[in-house]
Amino acid sequence: MTLPRLAAVLETALYVADLARARQFYEETLGLVPMFIDGRLAAYAVGASVLLLFQRGSTEQGGELPGGRIPPHGASGRQHLALAITAAELDAWVAHLEVAGIAIEERTQWPRGAVSLYFRDPDGHLLELATPGLWPNY
């Protein structure tokens, strides 16, 4: 039997202590525009993917929707998220983060030519901006 193919990662979730504070960071610092907001989450389009910011603890009971149930989920501790950027915009991102007062924790040059910038969001999640060449598929 041939295994069906996965098309892409559709959603990624981060769990935050203060949703309003997280929204301010992701919208003002990263320029994301919310597609959906309620008291427990904010959803942002990032290319063909969706970044979900959940208020920590709001998903532990799951949720009822008109079309079915979402099972309980959640995470604790610091998580990691990598975002793709073009190599041409790397210096602009460095300058933007500096002006925003966001410390770049590390700048890594990868063997295939990619560069990654690492910094933290207000919850301590490790964010990475990566140029092409990081992985064989990127």
KOLVEX-387190 format. One record per residue (C-alpha): x, y, z. Coordinates in nm, 4 decimals. Each point is the difference from the previous one (the first is absolute). Layout:
// KOLVEX-387190
px	py	pz
X	Y	Z
...
END
This chain:
// KOLVEX-387190
px	py	pz
0.0000	0.0000	0.0000
0.1328	0.3446	-0.0915
0.0006	0.2510	0.2815
-0.2097	0.3116	-0.0761
0.2071	0.3168	-0.0370
0.0008	0.2918	0.2439
-0.0301	0.3331	-0.1803
0.1349	0.2459	0.2600
0.0002	0.1055	0.3631
-0.3254	0.1954	0.0174
-0.0011	0.1301	0.3571
0.2588	0.0577	0.2687
-0.0998	0.0967	0.3532
0.1794	0.1873	0.2743
-0.1449	0.0292	0.3489
0.0396	0.3375	0.1695
-0.0513	0.1360	0.3521
-0.1528	0.3308	-0.1119
-0.1807	-0.0036	-0.3335
-0.0249	0.3810	-0.0260
0.3758	0.0373	0.0607
0.0787	-0.2762	-0.2510
-0.2304	0.1543	-0.2608
0.1725	0.3352	0.0381
0.3413	-0.1629	-0.0575
-0.1017	-0.2125	-0.2988
-0.2004	0.2786	-0.1641
0.2330	0.2931	0.0675
0.3409	-0.1714	-0.0112
-0.0642	-0.2628	-0.2677
-0.2725	0.1829	-0.1921
-0.2522	-0.2838	0.0158
-0.3649	0.0815	-0.0632
-0.2598	-0.2017	0.1937
-0.2501	-0.2043	-0.2002
-0.1958	-0.0998	0.3095
0.0005	0.1105	0.3646
-0.2046	-0.1046	0.2993
0.0669	-0.0196	0.3736
0.2154	-0.3097	-0.0262
0.1902	0.0280	-0.3288
0.1289	0.2138	-0.2834
0.0599	-0.1485	-0.3461
0.2455	0.1439	-0.2546
0.0728	-0.0911	-0.3614
0.3717	-0.0563	-0.0566
0.0380	-0.0932	-0.3653
-0.2158	-0.3084	-0.0550
0.0147	-0.0887	0.3726
-0.1912	0.1254	0.3017
0.1635	0.1005	0.3271
-0.2330	-0.0450	0.2972
0.0708	0.1783	0.3284
-0.2029	-0.1604	0.2780
-0.0492	0.1421	0.3458
0.1770	-0.2619	0.2136
-0.2545	-0.2264	0.1704
-0.2873	0.0888	-0.2329
0.0212	-0.3215	-0.2027
0.0399	-0.2577	0.2763
-0.3706	-0.0919	-0.0037
-0.0311	-0.0110	-0.3777
-0.2782	0.1826	-0.1746
-0.3413	-0.0517	-0.1507
-0.0726	0.1311	-0.3478
-0.3146	-0.0304	-0.2122
0.1779	-0.2590	-0.2162
0.1667	-0.2041	0.2751
0.2402	0.0043	0.2906
0.3650	0.1113	0.0200
0.1875	-0.2316	0.2393
0.1938	0.1466	0.2938
0.3527	0.1219	-0.0751
0.2654	0.2309	0.1356
0.3658	0.0414	0.0810
0.2134	0.1516	0.2699
0.3495	0.1357	0.0050
0.1853	0.1838	-0.2708
-0.0794	-0.1115	-0.3548
0.1724	0.0616	-0.3351
-0.1311	0.1425	-0.3265
0.1989	0.0688	-0.3173
-0.1256	0.2488	-0.2577
0.1289	0.0174	-0.3571
0.1435	0.3263	-0.1296
0.1820	0.0862	-0.3204
0.3762	0.0461	0.0054
-0.0500	0.3475	-0.1479
-0.2030	0.1048	0.3065
0.2390	-0.1369	0.2652
0.1719	0.3346	0.0679
-0.3355	0.1800	0.0110
-0.1212	-0.2477	0.2637
0.3165	0.0507	0.2056
-0.0540	0.3777	-0.0105
-0.3722	-0.0324	0.0752
0.0588	-0.2208	0.3050
0.2676	0.2389	0.1269
-0.2320	0.3023	-0.0320
-0.2772	-0.1993	0.1744
0.2359	-0.0736	0.2894
-0.0041	-0.3759	-0.0646
0.3345	-0.1618	0.0808
0.1307	-0.2467	-0.2552
0.1148	-0.2908	0.2161
0.1964	-0.1763	-0.2728
0.0802	0.0351	-0.3683
0.0853	-0.3356	-0.1562
0.1527	-0.0684	-0.3421
-0.1026	-0.3460	-0.1223
0.2135	-0.2292	-0.2233
-0.2476	0.0258	-0.2921
0.0200	0.3810	0.0051
-0.3015	0.0946	0.2116
0.0181	0.2547	0.2794
-0.2218	-0.0208	0.3096
-0.0753	0.2803	0.2428
-0.1220	-0.1132	0.3417
-0.1939	0.2193	0.2440
-0.2726	-0.0350	0.2650
-0.3633	0.1015	0.0184
-0.1451	0.1349	0.3287
-0.0690	-0.3569	0.1222
0.3584	-0.1108	-0.0631
-0.0866	-0.2077	-0.3067
0.2998	-0.0261	-0.2318
-0.0803	0.1548	-0.3372
0.2223	-0.0490	-0.3027
0.0089	0.1926	-0.3246
0.1715	-0.2226	-0.2587
0.1146	0.0664	-0.3544
-0.0131	-0.2655	-0.2754
0.2528	-0.2822	0.0175
-0.0783	-0.1186	0.3513
-0.1526	-0.3315	-0.1076
0.0017	-0.1953	-0.3261
-0.3613	0.1111	-0.0587
0.0662	0.3635	0.0974
END
